[in-house]
Amino acid sequence: MKTKICATCKAEETTMYRVQIRKGKVWIFVCESCCKMHKQGEYYRYGGTWKGYRH
């Protein structure tokens, strides 16, 4: 399994969400709980789900 570190809370996860949370073109990877938190933001934009494991 592969993991990534959440850009917001620094948790290490196998499933991450690619999002924009600020004006501009910068994308970050965040965990599920941080993704839910950022959804309330004005500039939130979802860009896909990354999975560090195969089905």
N, C-alpha and C positions, 0 to 999 in steps of 0.2 A: 504494500500500500504506500502511496505517496501522500504527503501532507503539505499544507501551506499554512502560513501564519496570518491571522486576521490583522488587517491594517489598523483596526480600531482598538481591539482589546488584547491583541497579541496571543490569542488562543491558537493552538495547533489543531487543525481539523482535516478530515479527509473529504469533506464537501464544503465548497466555498462559493460565494456569489459575487460575480463581477458587477460592480456598481459605480456610478458617478454620484458624488455627494456635494460637489462644488461646481460653480460655473467654470466652463472650460472643457478640455478634452482628456483630462486625467481619469483613468479607470483604476480602481483598487479592488482587492479581494477581501471580503468580509465573511464572518461566520453567520449562521442563521439568526442568532439573537441580535447581532449588530445590524444585520440587513433589515430586520423588522423595525428596529429603532430608527434607522436612516430613512425608511419609507415615508416618514412624516416630514422630511426636509423638502424645502422648496426646489432644490436642484437634483433630487433623487432620480436616478435613471438606472434601470436594470439592464444588464448586458449578457446574461447567461449564467449557467451553473457549471462549475468545475468539479469533477469527481476524481479522486485519487485512487480509485479502485475499478476493477472490471467486473461486469455482471456475468 
